[in-house]
Amino acid sequence: MKRETLFLKFAVVLMGLPVLALCIFLLPGIAEYFAELNPKLDFLQYPFLIGLYVTAIVFFVALYQALKLLSYIDKNQAFSELSVKSLKNIKYCAITIGALYVVFMPLLYLMAEVDDAPGIILIGMVIIFGCMVVAVFASILQKLLKNAIDIKSENDLTI
């Protein structure tokens, strides 16, 4: 079992590395570019940057919860309340990221309007849709796991 989860753990870490590089190298430049592009809205540079960093922090919390879930699977504790809690936290992280992007969608619209790049809006909508898919999937897995735990506890009590 550890070999399969080792691959998944590696994949989770690989998912985090580009986001970390983006936060360190690209996000300050993007915020500065937006401020130069539209001097009337340059005061939004820092709220935009803070919002993206908060989104990244929530993303890393979700990745950490995924790593915890994989470690529970390694320890044969997949059918436990800890796994349900990790899935619930992943669901809340996905909802939070989606909500943050919904809040920042007008700012993305302003960036797209000034830069004449409608793809920015599309990227924001894809991120919102992806977050909602992850949240629904985590919610379904959470309910299934909770039902399996309940059935397991009933079976343990009847024997």
Buried (B, 14 or more C-beta within 10 A) or exposed (E): EEEEBEEBBEEBEEBBEEBEEEBEEEBBEBBEBBBEEBEEBBEBBEEBBEBBEEBBEBBBBBBBBBBBBBBBBBEEEBBBEBBBBBBBBBBBBBBBBBBBBBEBBEBBBBBBEEBEEEEBBEBBBEBBEBBBEBBEBBBEBBEEBBEBBEEEEEEEEEE
